[in-house]
Structure formats: structure tokens, C-alpha cells
Amino acid sequence: MQDIQEQDRSISGFVPVANPSESVTHIRVSVSHGAGRGYLLGMTPVALEEKSFGKFWTCILTKGRFHALGDSGRFSQKKLRAYFEAARGDIISNTGIAWSMLDRMATEEGVAL
């Protein structure tokens, strides 16, 4: 996973695909927390572009998958990081819910990981 970004209530990173297309060069993996929603694991196919002034990603709004990870209790940065690291570990080891979601999304988009 590359370009990991941590924001107020979310952490995300990008998994490159082996056969990029114009619309899919990476799959964005994120863990976020929303009041009343709890912690969510999200994956979205994106096109990541590097410009002279920074990196940008674009996606089709109707694409993506989400999976509830935990309760909707109070927000904890420590818990957010733990969920993200668990998802990252799943992807590295090719096991678990994060890998299953990633593999399914790659198949649906016709890309290889």
C-alpha cells in the first residue's frame, strides 16, 4: 500500500493494480469513522495522477464497497489506526475481509493485483 494519508477521522492508502487502465490505476482503501455509523472499511477503484503540483485521484461515484468494522461508540484515533493496520495486514497476507473485498473489486473491474 502506498501514499497513506491520515486525516481527522479517516486513514487511506492506495493499492496499485498490475494492469492499469485509464479509469483504474489503483484501489483506494480507507478506514473511517462516522457518528452513528461506526468504523467502516471502504474500497474504491480510482485513477491516481501525478501532476507537477501534487497527486490527484478520481473515481466514479457509483463504484465502491463498504464493510462495517465496529460499533458506533465514541471515536478513538487508536482504534482507527488499529482497524487500518488490520486491513493492511489482511492485504499483505492475502487473507481476511480486506483481502476478500480487494480481490472481489479487482475481479469486477477486470484488473490484476
C-alpha positions, -999 to +999 in steps of 0.1 A: +000+000+000+013+034-009+006+071-002-010+066+032-029+097+043-042+102+078-070+128+083-092+137+112-114+106+113-101+085+084-069+068+071-065+058+035-039+043+011-037+032-025-030-004-037-016-003-073-030-026-100-008-047-123-026-038-155-038-002-151-064+013-174-074+049-180-101+047-153-084+023-128-048+026-118-052+019-080-077+008-055-082+032-026-085+015+008-099+036+036-110+032+072-132+059+086-155+067+115-188+085+113-212+094+141-239+068+142-222+046+116-192+034+135-160+023+118-162+015+080-137-002+057-141+012+022-126+004-012-130+024-044-113+019-078-095+052-087-073+067-113-043+083-095-025+110-114+008+128-106+010+164-117+038+189-111+019+203-082+007+171-065-012+138-067-049+136-075-073+108-077-106+105-095-133+079-092-168+070-104-192+079-076-213+048-080-184+023-076-170+011-043-177-012-014-181-007+023-180-031+053-189-022+089-159-029+112-170-019+146-196-002+168-207+034+166-194+043+200-171+072+207-143+079+182-108+067+191-077+075+170-060+045+184-089+022+173-090+038+138-053+031+134-057-005+147-085-011+121-064+003+093-034-017+103-055-049+104-069-042+069-033-035+057-022-068+073-050-087+055-040-072+022-003-081+027-011-117+038-039-122+012-063-132+039-093-117+058-122-094+049-100-066+035-083-090+010-116-106+001-131-072-007-100-061-026-099-093-047-136-091-055-133-055-066-103-063-088-122-091-104-152-068-110-130-041-125-111-065-147-077-056-131-050-077-115-033-070-082 
